[in-house]
Amino acid sequence: MNKTLRIGTRDSRLALWQAEFVAKSLQNIGILTEIIPVKSEGDLNLTTPLYEMGIQGIFTKTLDVALLEKKIDIAVHSFKDVPTSLPKGLVVAAVPKRGIYTDTLVSRKPIDLISLSEVTCTIATGSVRRKAQWLHKYPQHVVVPLRGNVLTRLQKLETHVWDGAIFASAGLQRLEITGYYTYELPFLPAPGQGALAIVAREEDEKILQTLHILHHSDSGLCVSLEKTFLKTLEGGCSAPIACLATLEGQRGYFRGELYDIEDFSKVYSTEFHFSLDEDAHQIVKNEAIKLLEKKKKYD
């Protein structure tokens, strides 16, 4: 490729880090790049909880339009923000090697995790999945909404009387956040958490070929399976969903959870192994359907 590749991204510090990571990877193989930041709808409205906005792709839509209008050549997203169905003409062209996928509790003061079930705490998060998982484990706690990019949420943590706030571990690690007490949580993550998605136009064959060099096949398969799980469940409910696919050799291991949106004490879970010689996506889809049937049976 002779032309400069225009990389679209949200303008938060974390999003820019992600775009710069991709830019450096492309520059290492001789591709000139230019980063073009934009503001997404999700960045402009910081008051309404995400799960109340009812919009798929709230952090990706603006970049999707820029891609389709050819104002940028590729877009870099956190994979968990990418909707299960992309607009016609766009594809996930590459998934670099996945980073850490866990969640982390961040606090200004030390927290005794062992005694959390015996006290009442106020925890902040803008994620309905994290809210469900936290209240499932600590039903006597209070969970309050928290919106904004990583730095904005940390600033709010500084100025509010909260016991802690929940963040994706990958964002804290990538931005080298220090000065807080941090506790890695044993929760299953959001589908695709910790991974990046590089989206391009389906018609741009040369760009797709170039981006394939950045693709990590194991990470790509795992997050694709997680999105299949999410898409299947989305067709039958609007409940909080968590899952994780991992690979070891020619075998994979999948764990998934579906929470009752009306009662977080109810969770429906699945776990299973699969072989890479099988149609893993169909296996995950079938297991998700079984989970939906199990939930409907008890509703």
C-alpha positions in Angstrom: 0.0 0.0 0.0 1.3 3.4 -1.0 -1.3 5.7 0.5 -1.6 6.8 4.1 -4.1 4.7 6.0 -6.6 6.9 7.9 -7.5 5.3 11.3 -10.7 6.4 12.9 -11.1 6.3 16.6 -13.1 7.8 19.6 -11.2 10.6 21.2 -10.8 9.3 24.7 -7.3 8.6 26.0 -7.9 4.8 26.0 -9.4 4.8 22.5 -6.4 6.9 21.2 -4.0 4.4 22.9 -5.7 1.6 21.0 -5.6 3.5 17.7 -1.9 4.3 18.3 -1.2 0.7 19.1 -2.7 -0.3 15.7 -0.9 2.6 14.0 2.5 1.5 15.3 1.8 -2.1 14.3 1.1 -1.0 10.8 4.1 1.4 10.7 6.3 -1.6 11.7 5.3 -3.2 8.4 5.9 0.0 6.4 2.4 1.4 6.3 1.9 5.2 6.7 -0.9 6.1 9.0 -3.0 9.1 10.2 -5.2 9.0 13.3 -8.6 10.8 13.0 -10.5 11.1 16.3 -14.3 11.6 16.5 -16.8 11.8 19.3 -19.4 9.0 19.5 -23.0 9.3 20.7 -22.0 7.4 23.8 -19.3 9.9 24.6 -21.7 12.9 24.3 -24.4 11.6 26.6 -22.7 10.8 30.0 -25.8 10.8 32.2 -28.1 8.1 30.9 -27.0 4.5 31.8 -25.9 2.6 28.7 -28.5 -0.1 29.2 -31.3 2.5 29.2 -30.2 4.1 26.0 -31.5 1.2 23.9 -29.0 1.7 21.1 -26.7 -0.9 19.6 -23.3 0.3 18.6 -23.6 3.5 20.6 -19.8 3.8 20.6 -19.3 2.6 17.1 -22.0 4.2 15.0 -20.3 7.5 14.2 -17.2 5.6 13.0 -19.3 3.2 11.0 -20.8 6.2 9.1 -17.3 7.7 8.6 -16.1 4.4 7.1 -19.1 4.0 4.8 -18.7 7.7 3.7 -14.9 6.9 3.1 -13.8 9.7 5.4 -11.6 7.0 7.1 -10.1 3.7 5.9 -10.3 1.6 9.1 -11.8 2.0 12.6 -10.4 0.7 15.9 -12.8 -0.3 18.6 -12.8 -2.1 21.9 -14.3 -5.4 20.7 -16.9 -5.5 23.5 -18.4 -2.2 22.1 -18.9 -3.7 18.6 -22.5 -4.8 18.0 -23.2 -8.4 17.0 -24.3 -7.3 13.5 -22.2 -4.7 11.6 -23.7 -2.4 9.0 -23.8 -3.8 5.5 -20.5 -3.4 3.8 -18.4 -3.4 6.9 -16.4 -6.3 8.4 -14.1 -7.0 11.4 -10.9 -7.3 9.4 -8.5 -8.2 12.2 -8.4 -8.9 16.0 -4.9 -8.3 17.5 -3.8 -10.6 20.3 -6.3 -10.2 23.2 -5.2 -8.4 26.4 -6.4 -9.1 29.9 -10.1 -9.7 30.0 -11.0 -9.4 33.7 -12.7 -6.7 35.7 -11.0 -4.7 38.5 -12.5 -3.0 41.6 -10.9 0.3 42.1 -10.9 2.2 45.4 -9.3 5.1 47.2 -9.1 3.2 50.4 -8.2 -0.5 51.2 -11.1 -2.9 51.0 -11.4 -6.2 52.9 -12.9 -8.4 50.2 -13.5 -11.2 52.7 -15.8 -9.1 54.8 -17.7 -7.5 51.9 -20.7 -9.9 52.4 -21.1 -8.6 55.9 -21.2 -4.9 55.2 -23.1 -2.4 53.1 -21.1 -0.7 50.3 -21.8 1.6 47.4 -20.2 0.5 44.2 -20.3 2.5 40.9 -20.6 1.1 37.4 -22.3 1.9 34.1 -22.5 -1.7 33.0 -25.7 -3.7 33.7 -23.6 -6.9 33.5 -21.3 -5.7 36.3 -24.3 -4.5 38.3 -25.9 -7.9 38.0 -22.8 -9.8 38.9 -22.0 -7.5 41.9 -25.6 -7.6 43.3 -25.8 -11.3 42.7 -22.8 -11.7 45.0 -23.6 -8.8 47.4 -27.3 -8.2 47.3 -27.2 -5.9 50.3 -24.9 -3.4 48.5 -26.0 -0.3 46.5 -24.8 0.0 42.9 -24.9 3.5 41.3 -24.5 4.5 37.7 -21.1 5.7 36.4 -20.5 6.9 32.9 -17.6 8.4 30.9 -14.2 7.3 29.8 -11.7 5.8 32.2 -10.2 9.1 33.3 -13.6 10.7 33.8 -14.8 7.8 35.9 -11.7 7.9 38.0 -12.3 11.6 38.6 -15.9 10.9 39.7 -14.6 8.2 42.0 -12.4 10.9 43.6 -15.3 13.3 44.2 -18.0 10.9 45.4 -18.5 9.0 48.6 -18.4 5.6 47.0 -16.5 2.5 48.3 -15.3 1.6 44.8 -15.9 1.5 41.1 -15.6 -1.3 38.6 -13.4 -1.0 35.5 -12.1 -3.3 32.7 -8.6 -4.4 33.8 -7.3 -3.9 30.2 -8.1 -0.2 30.2 -6.3 0.4 33.6 -3.3 -1.6 32.4 -3.1 0.2 29.0 -3.3 3.6 30.5 -0.9 2.6 33.3 -3.3 3.8 36.0 -1.7 4.0 39.5 -2.4 5.5 42.9 -5.5 3.5 43.7 -6.2 0.2 45.5 -7.1 -2.4 42.9 -8.7 -5.8 43.2 -9.1 -8.2 40.3 -12.7 -9.6 40.3 -13.6 -13.3 39.5 -16.4 -12.2 37.2 -16.9 -13.6 33.7 -16.3 -10.6 31.3 -18.4 -9.0 28.7 -18.2 -10.8 25.3 -15.0 -9.6 23.6 -13.7 -7.7 26.6 -9.9 -7.1 26.5 -9.7 -7.4 22.7 -9.6 -4.9 19.9 -11.6 -5.0 16.7 -10.2 -3.4 13.5 -13.2 -2.7 11.2 -12.9 -2.0 7.5 -15.0 -1.8 4.3 -15.6 -5.3 2.8 -14.8 -4.0 -0.7 -11.3 -2.8 0.2 -9.4 -6.0 -0.6 -5.9 -4.6 -0.3 -6.6 -3.1 3.1 -8.1 -6.4 4.3 -5.1 -8.3 3.1 -2.8 -5.8 4.9 -4.8 -6.0 8.2 -4.7 -9.8 8.2 -1.0 -9.5 9.2 -2.2 -8.0 12.6 -4.8 -10.8 13.1 -4.3 -13.2 16.0 -6.4 -16.3 15.0 -6.9 -17.7 18.6 -8.1 -14.3 19.9 -10.3 -13.8 16.9 -12.0 -17.2 17.3 -12.6 -16.7 21.0 -14.2 -13.3 20.7 -16.2 -14.4 17.7 -17.6 -17.4 19.7 -18.4 -15.0 22.6 -20.3 -12.7 20.2 -22.2 -15.7 18.8 -23.3 -16.5 22.3 -24.4 -12.9 22.9 -26.2 -12.6 19.5 -28.2 -15.8 20.2 -29.2 -14.7 23.6 -30.1 -11.1 22.4 -32.6 -12.7 20.1 -34.6 -14.0 23.0 -34.1 -11.6 25.9 -32.5 -8.3 27.0 -30.8 -9.7 30.2 -27.2 -9.1 31.4 -24.9 -11.5 29.6 -21.3 -12.6 30.5 -19.1 -15.2 28.8 -15.5 -16.3 28.1 -14.0 -18.7 25.5 -10.5 -20.0 25.9 -8.4 -22.3 23.8 -5.7 -24.9 24.8 -4.3 -26.8 21.9 -7.1 -28.3 19.8 -9.7 -27.9 22.5 -11.7 -25.0 23.7 -13.5 -24.2 27.0 -16.6 -21.9 27.2 -18.4 -20.5 30.2 -21.5 -18.3 30.0 -24.0 -16.6 32.3 -27.4 -15.1 31.8 -28.9 -13.0 34.6 -32.5 -12.3 35.2 -33.0 -8.6 34.6 -35.8 -8.4 37.2 -34.0 -10.4 39.9 -30.2 -10.5 39.9 -30.2 -13.4 42.4 -31.2 -15.6 39.5 -28.5 -16.6 37.1 -28.5 -19.3 34.4 -25.0 -20.6 33.6 -23.4 -23.0 31.1 -19.9 -24.4 30.7 -18.7 -26.9 28.1 -15.6 -28.1 26.1 -15.4 -28.2 22.4 -13.0 -29.4 19.8 -11.6 -27.2 17.1 -12.4 -30.0 14.6 -16.1 -29.3 15.3 -18.3 -26.3 14.3 -17.6 -24.4 17.4 -19.9 -21.5 16.5 -22.9 -23.9 16.1 -22.0 -25.6 19.4 -22.0 -22.2 21.2 -25.3 -21.3 19.5 -26.9 -24.5 20.6 -25.8 -24.1 24.2 -27.1 -20.5 24.3 -30.5 -21.7 23.0 -30.5 -24.3 25.8 -29.8 -21.6 28.3 -32.7 -19.5 27.0 -35.0 -22.5 27.3 -33.8 -23.1 30.8 -34.6 -19.5 31.7 -38.0 -19.6 30.1 -38.8 -22.7 32.0 -38.4 -20.9 35.3 -39.8 -17.6 34.3 
